[in-house]
Structures are given as C-alpha cells and as structure tokens.
Amino acid sequence: MVTKTEETQLNRLESQVEHGGGGVWEYLCLVRKLKVRRSDKVLKHGLSILNDPKKRSSLGPDEWTLYEQVAVAAMDCQCLDVAKDCINVLHKRFPDSKRVGRLEAMLFEAKGSWEEAEKAYASLLEDNSLDPVIHKRRVALAKAQGNMLMAVECLNKYLNIFMADYDAWRELAEIYISLQMYKQAAFCYEELVLSQPTVPLYHLAYADVLYTLGGLENLQTARKYYSSTIDLTGGKNNRALFGICLCTSAIAQLTKGRNKEDKDSPDLSSLAAAALEKVYKQGASDKLPILTLALKNLRVSS
C-alpha cells in the first residue's frame, strides 16, 4: 500500500522528470520500490537510458534490473517488440535464469499465446513449486481466457501453500461470487475475518454473502456482521445500516414475529433506520423521501 507521502513524492518526481528536470533513474527506482504501475512513463524514460550507451553503462549491475523493468512496462503498453528485445538481451546475459524464463512466459501471455504461456509456467513450477509469482501468473492467465473455474483451481493451489495471502483469499471470494458459489465465498470471508478481525470490509462482505444465501440462521449471522461493521467504522457505513434493516425485515417474514430470540431486532433496526435518516438529511435531503418509502416498505422506521 502506497502512503500519501510516497504518492506525493512519486508525483513530484514524475513531474520533474517529465519537464526535463532530471532524476530519471531516481524516478524509475522509486516506481520499483513502491511497486506501482506507471508503465507508459517507465517505458519512455527507461528507454531513454537503455538507448544511450553512456547512461546505460553508468548503471553497472542495475542495467539488467532496468531491462527487466522496461520489458514488463512494454508488455503493459503492448509494445511487444520492445519487450522481446529487452528479454533477448537478458536471456543472452543470463541464459539459465528462471527469472528471465518468467519474462518469456509473460511475453507469450501478452501475445495471447495462452497454450505456450501455460506450458512455460508449468515448466517453471516443476523447477520451483514454491514460486508465488508463477502461481499468480497462472491465475491471471486463466482469468484472461475467461476460464474462472481454472482460476479457482490455481488460486486454491496457491493458497494451500501461501495461506496468509489475504489479497488472494479476497480474490478467490470475488471469483466464487461471480460464479454464484456463495457458500465457498463465505468460507473465504470467514478466513479473512478470522485472520484480520479489525478490517470492516471483510465483515461487510461476509454479511453480504450470508444475506444472499438467505435462510434464518444466515440472516441472523449476517445481521451480526453488519452490526460489527458499524462498530468498526464508528457508525459510518450506510451499506451496513441498510443491511441491518434488510436482514430484520427478512427475518420477520420468515418467523412472522414468533421468534423469541429475535425480540431485540425492532430496536436494532429502528436505530439503523434513524442513523440512515440522519445521514440523508445532512447530505442527500432530496433523496430522503425515497429512503423513507424504502424503510416503510421494509416495515422499518425510526
């Protein structure tokens, strides 16, 4: 995650470079350090160094790092001839490098040569089954082809090895949702909530999936997680407030008011409705009648 200070620094340096103020190498190093994609700028300024023998030789061993950086940027920009030239230089210098092999596989991917890319990635994994980048590239390759079931398979293999990768769990959950596999998505969000219990986004997403699944138990649990989202955000999450109202209404329809364990739900939903009305009065008063009507249809009021 890039901090605001780092982003300001990067933008300042980029502006300086763009206006001929120098600092090209410092800019390219900062882009690498922050792991951001400014591909068009990297391609432009990286080539300005690589195409100048004097500047290139002054880099020392960092020359090869720049070739790699420019190759990836060129693929992003679909300048595949440039990427191929950079990769050829690296292959000549490091003929047995798995890192260069990964770039060659990525070039197949950029060309849309899916079968060749898959073979290349599979070969690299045979040599090193614990390479996280190759596993992620296989996921990206499957998604690029629209093969979401294969993406699920690749992500599950990756998570069997790298279980603490929260971004991968979230990506898997989102793919499951796109496939309407909500129970599997719920499991992913359970993992995320357990591992990072103070992140409100995971509580909210888990509640949404449970609400979509439906059924009394899921709805009751969803309402609890909408409530925890509100607690974690200091009451400033309208989606969670709506979620409480929706869950309460759905539970009431299922139980028809006979569920003794749900006796506190009217108070909870009334508080959520009141909070929503307060927000709309302050920032979207023209939409307040729509909100009031929606809450009335849910039989929820403050």
Secondary structure, DSSP 8 states (H G I E B T S, - for coil): ---HHHHHHHHHHHHHHHTT-S-HHHHHHHHHHHT---HHHHHHHHHHHHT-HHHHHTTTTHHHHHHHHHHHHHHHTT-HHHHHHHHHHHHHHSTT-HHHHHHHHHHHHHHT-HHHHHHHHHHHHHH-TT-HHHHHHHHHHHHHTT-HHHHHHHHHHHHHH-TT-HHHHHHHHHHHHHTT-HHHHHHHHHHHHHH-TT-HHHHHHHHHHHHHH-SHHHHHHHHHHHHHHHHHTTT--HHHHHHHHHHHHHHHHHHTT--GGGTTHHHHHHHHHHHHHHHHHHH-GGGHHHHHHHHHHTT---
